[in-house]
Amino acid sequence: MSVDRAYKRPESVLVVVHRPPDEVLLLRRVEPPDWWQSVTGSLEWGESPQAAAARELLEETGIAGDGALRETGVLRRFPIVEPWRRRYAPEALTNDEHEFFVEIGREVRVRLNPAEHQAYRWLPWRQAARLATSWTNREAIMSAFS
């Protein structure tokens, strides 16, 4: 079966960024509005999950954390829904999401990509888990602190 590379790869990363003692970084997307999330993004064709996590972390926050990224081995599968459906091949119904954690120092500065995110917040992990829009993001935050 050939892969149509005109579409996004249905495999992604989710990076829970946290700092001592128990704060989690959440980003507010431009679209859809009021969608709060950790660093996320699709793997490019031929890209490893580790490379995608480092790339997305840098693109979305300006943080170079490739050496500190920890892949947890957790893979969550979820249905591809609107508003993202059109980005994927018609036969791609689910997305596989690789979970990563990265701890950064309190002095590290966040620089948002304004094309993707309009705001960010550092929140205690329980509050961040409640605010995160997706169930996979909520589970990842909870597992980072349990």
C-alpha positions as CSV (number, residue, x, y, z in Angstrom):
1,M,0.0,0.0,0.0
2,S,1.5,3.4,-1.0
3,V,1.3,6.4,1.2
4,D,0.0,9.7,-0.1
5,R,2.4,12.2,1.3
6,A,0.2,15.1,0.2
7,Y,-1.7,14.4,3.5
8,K,-0.4,14.7,7.1
9,R,1.0,11.5,8.7
10,P,-1.5,10.2,11.2
11,E,1.1,10.0,14.0
12,S,2.0,12.7,16.4
13,V,3.8,13.7,19.6
14,L,2.5,15.3,22.8
15,V,5.1,16.9,25.0
16,V,4.2,17.8,28.6
17,V,6.5,20.7,29.5
18,H,6.8,21.1,33.3
19,R,9.0,23.0,35.8
20,P,9.5,22.7,39.5
21,P,7.8,22.3,41.7
22,D,4.6,21.1,39.9
23,E,3.8,23.6,37.1
24,V,2.7,22.6,33.6
25,L,2.9,24.7,30.4
26,L,-0.3,25.0,28.4
27,L,-0.7,26.7,25.1
28,R,-3.9,28.3,23.7
29,R,-4.3,27.6,20.0
30,V,-5.3,30.2,17.5
31,E,-7.7,27.7,15.9
32,P,-9.9,26.3,17.3
33,P,-10.3,29.1,19.8
34,D,-10.2,28.2,23.5
35,W,-8.3,25.0,22.8
36,W,-5.7,24.6,25.5
37,Q,-2.9,22.0,25.0
38,S,0.6,20.9,25.6
39,V,3.1,21.0,22.8
40,T,1.8,18.8,20.0
41,G,2.4,18.1,16.4
42,S,2.4,15.5,13.6
43,L,5.5,13.6,12.6
44,E,6.8,14.4,9.2
45,W,7.1,11.5,6.8
46,G,10.4,9.7,7.6
47,E,10.8,11.5,11.0
48,S,11.2,9.7,14.3
49,P,9.0,10.5,17.3
50,Q,12.0,11.9,19.3
51,A,13.0,14.2,16.4
52,A,9.4,15.4,16.0
53,A,9.1,16.1,19.8
54,A,12.3,18.2,19.7
55,R,11.2,20.0,16.5
56,E,7.7,20.8,17.8
57,L,9.0,21.9,21.2
58,L,11.4,24.4,19.5
59,E,8.8,25.6,16.9
60,E,5.9,26.1,19.4
61,T,7.8,27.5,22.4
62,G,11.3,28.4,21.4
63,I,12.7,25.9,23.9
64,A,15.6,23.7,22.8
65,G,15.0,20.6,24.9
66,D,16.1,17.8,22.7
67,G,18.6,16.5,25.3
68,A,16.1,16.6,28.1
69,L,13.2,15.1,26.3
70,R,12.0,11.8,27.8
71,E,9.9,9.4,25.8
72,T,7.6,7.6,28.1
73,G,6.7,4.7,25.8
74,V,3.0,5.6,26.1
75,L,1.2,5.6,22.8
76,R,-2.5,6.8,22.7
77,R,-4.8,6.3,19.7
78,F,-7.7,8.6,19.1
79,P,-10.1,9.3,16.2
80,I,-9.2,12.1,13.9
81,V,-12.1,14.6,14.2
82,E,-13.0,18.0,12.9
83,P,-11.4,20.5,12.5
84,W,-8.4,18.4,11.5
85,R,-10.1,15.7,9.4
86,R,-9.4,17.4,6.0
87,R,-5.6,17.3,6.7
88,Y,-5.5,13.5,6.6
89,A,-6.1,10.9,3.9
90,P,-9.7,9.7,3.7
91,E,-8.7,6.2,5.0
92,A,-6.8,7.6,8.0
93,L,-9.4,7.5,10.7
94,T,-7.1,7.4,13.8
95,N,-4.0,9.1,15.0
96,D,-1.2,7.5,17.2
97,E,0.2,10.0,19.7
98,H,3.6,9.4,21.4
99,E,4.0,10.9,24.9
100,F,7.0,12.8,26.0
101,F,7.9,14.8,29.1
102,V,10.5,17.6,29.5
103,E,11.4,19.4,32.7
104,I,12.8,22.9,32.3
105,G,14.2,25.5,34.7
106,R,12.0,28.3,36.0
107,E,14.3,30.8,34.1
108,V,13.6,29.4,30.7
109,R,11.6,31.8,28.5
110,V,8.7,30.7,26.3
111,R,8.4,32.3,22.8
112,L,5.1,31.4,21.1
113,N,4.7,30.8,17.4
114,P,1.9,33.4,16.8
115,A,0.6,31.4,13.7
116,E,-0.3,28.5,16.1
117,H,-0.8,29.8,19.6
118,Q,-2.0,33.1,21.1
119,A,-1.3,32.6,24.8
120,Y,0.3,30.4,27.3
121,R,-0.1,29.7,31.0
122,W,2.0,28.0,33.7
123,L,-0.5,26.1,36.0
124,P,-0.3,23.7,38.9
125,W,-0.6,20.2,37.3
126,R,-4.1,19.4,38.5
127,Q,-5.4,22.7,37.2
128,A,-3.6,22.2,33.9
129,A,-5.1,18.7,33.6
130,R,-8.6,20.2,34.0
131,L,-8.0,23.0,31.5
132,A,-6.4,20.8,28.8
133,T,-9.0,20.2,26.0
134,S,-8.1,16.7,24.9
135,W,-8.4,13.5,26.9
136,T,-5.0,12.4,25.8
137,N,-3.5,15.6,27.1
138,R,-5.3,15.3,30.4
139,E,-4.0,11.7,30.8
140,A,-0.5,12.7,29.9
141,I,-0.4,15.5,32.5
142,M,-1.8,13.2,35.2
143,S,0.8,10.5,34.4
144,A,3.6,13.0,34.6
145,F,2.8,13.7,38.3
146,S,1.6,10.3,39.5
